[in-house]
Amino acid sequence: MMKLLLAYSLRNLLARRLTTLLTAGGMALVVFAFAAIVMLAEGLETTLVDSGSFQNAIAIRKSANSEVQSGVSRVEAAIVETQPEIARDAHGQPLVAKEVVVLINLRKRGSNGTSNVTIRGISGASLALRPQLKMMAGRMPRPGAAEIAVGDGIARRFQGGGLNDSLAFAQNDWKVVGIFDAGNTGFSSEIWGDADQLMQAFRRQAYSSVIFRLRDPDWLETVKRRVEGDPRLTLDLKREVDYYREQSEMTATFLRILGTALTIIFSIGAVVGAMVTMYAAVANRTAEIGTLRAVGFQRSAILAAFLAESLLLGMAGGFGGLSLASFLQFFTVSTTNFQTFAELAFQFRLSPQIVMEGLGFAALMGLAGGLLPAFRAARMNIVEALREA
């Protein structure tokens, strides 16, 4: 019985190709809009979380929301550097980086617009702690020199970011001696230079953060209790991936709320379109409905047949919208991170969860649009339906 009803529903959709295509197309656009905004949030979150490592810990000032707002004195940094849980390299040196993070404003390529960019002063084991970073051209800046290396995202999007170019900031000219690729992480949108040189140029007396590699990732809570309980220190210690997840939380949440709100608004039109289509189908198939009832099909079967038809319509729109959205993964976009107010480049990301959410939303639109017409078809009187036909 159910196979027969599904075949009947599918046949009717195929018989009305233009109407089916237009209605499913409307739903596909809604699903596309929903998926695009959620993919934007997912891409932002993934980019920032991937910037951190589960093996690394980061120390910043208590109550600071980001490295930009943080200050770690040289004395505090030295105390953190002596923690016994810190891993060491092949030469017995601790894998610790004392870094300074500041923002500057740069002009974008091809426009008169400007945007904030993150400058990171690196030292010690900064490179060893970020193995995902690879040099594309040139080299890393030398300690004590007015040199910088830029992420490939900076080189592409900002004036003066090319190899051997110069950027003027902090009352100095800084030569770009290298371009690096940090993969799908936030470091690709940063400028790196020597920490001591940058601190002197920006007249900073404190570092922004201290990052170190744990000998055993499970020892985080032990060193966290010691650091946060030390009366000489006013620091919070976090796992690096947790820190970067918090950095993405505000912007990603805003994008998801925006996507949900816009989708609900757009979906009203799609549901109305599906409802009109299904009401027209019921009106045009009055004789068929009467015949089905006359040969023994129950009202529930008629109801199920029309609901299945509207559900198929919604799922067709869902698959269409997600197929279009999947091509967004080939594009790179940039936005301002609300935590640091610096520009961050990232890619759209289509995850299995977004696929399931998109299909689920499309199914709900289909069912919502077909529910009332299906009830109308199921309530038809056999004699009246045949007489009307």
Order of alpha helices (4+ residues) and beta strands (2+ residues): alpha-alpha-beta-alpha-beta-beta-beta-beta-alpha-beta-beta-beta-alpha-beta-alpha-beta-alpha-alpha-alpha-beta-beta-alpha-alpha
